[in-house]
Amino acid sequence: MSFCSKNCCWIAIAPILFLAGFPTTIVGAPVADTVTTVSAPDADFRVIPEHKEIEGPFEDGIDVTDTCLECHEQQAHDFMKTPHWTWSRLQEVPGKGMIKMGKRYAINNFCIGVASNLDTCTQCHAGYGWKDESFDFSDPSLVDCLVCHDTTRQYKRVAINGGQADLTVDLELIAKKVGAPGRHNCGTCHFYGGGGHAVKHGDLERSLIDADSGLDIHMNKDGLNFSCQTCHATQKHSIPGHSMADSPAGGNPVRCTNCHDGAVHEKPMLNQHAKTVACQTCHVPSFARGEPTKTEWDWSAAEKGRKAEYFKEGIPRYLPYKGDFLWESNVEPEYA
């Protein structure tokens, strides 16, 4: 059972949080005899090698990846097998057999589809240069390692030529300080899906970076302080979870019962309910509790010559090339 905003767009029970984590130890790193506990503030703390001997300057992101591949070629190939690289997965559809499905092919009633705006959408593809059908999905040098593993929070991508590293940032500094992904890394894409902050996902937005218990009991920075990978536990760069909207038979789901199994309630009646009622029905009474999310999008209102209108900075009421919008906070889910 899922919840979604009124004009649902690729939303799943367990959000597909982006990007892979380092293994506990890494063999063959540039300074293998020097290790330190380094991570984004919200990530799981893992012992990883320092990368201080990496030397620039780097002309672009691909130049950085070529350096990463000197030690981590297998990790790149592992990542290239995952939906975060392919934006699709092979799955069985009743009446159609095994076909490739995913947002690479999907059309929805909210922001239409990837193919219609490929150069902008692929700004959130963890690779460089997917601007048309000529993109080489077999080339590991096109993998963007930094978008997942930057711990400085300085790395940025720009919507140019199918997504490229922003060359105004210090790529050498960022490469020296790579580490396990944190919420910021995942949120670089997942907080901004659909063309802006909190547009597509009312349950995934930047308030989670410094969440309190009222926003998220698991990610509460003063409590459990989970990273995304605590639940979306990564193996060989493959991240569990899938969007039920465009990958309904994708498999490998993340469930509350992965941790909260058995008779988790004191009252037997509640345990009986939990056999058929999704956990979210009671435990997610509302979403968009941090920042408002876009719940309606009327493309038919788009009109040349009309000026843009805003509820407040960063939250448009109307854009001439996109139409009218409605934003809401503390939205009660509509269950299907």
Buried (B, 14 or more C-beta within 10 A) or exposed (E): EBBBBEBBBBBBBBBBBBBBBBBEEBEEBBEEEEBEEBBBBBBBEBBBBBBEEBEBEBEEBBBBBEBBBEBBEBBBBBBBEBBBBBBBBEBEEEEEEEEEBBBBBBEBEBBBBBEEEBBEBBBBBBBBBBBEEEBEEEBBBBBBBBBBBBBBBBBBBEBBEBBBBEBEBBBBBBBBBBBBBBBBBBBBBBBBBBBBBBBBBBBBBBBBBBBBEEBBEBBBBEEEBBBBBBBBBBEEBBBBBBBBBBBEBBEEEBBBEEEEEEEEBEEEEEEEEBEEEBBBBEEBEBBBBBBBBBBBBEEEBBEEEEEEEEEEEEBBEBBBEBBBBBBBBEBEBEEE
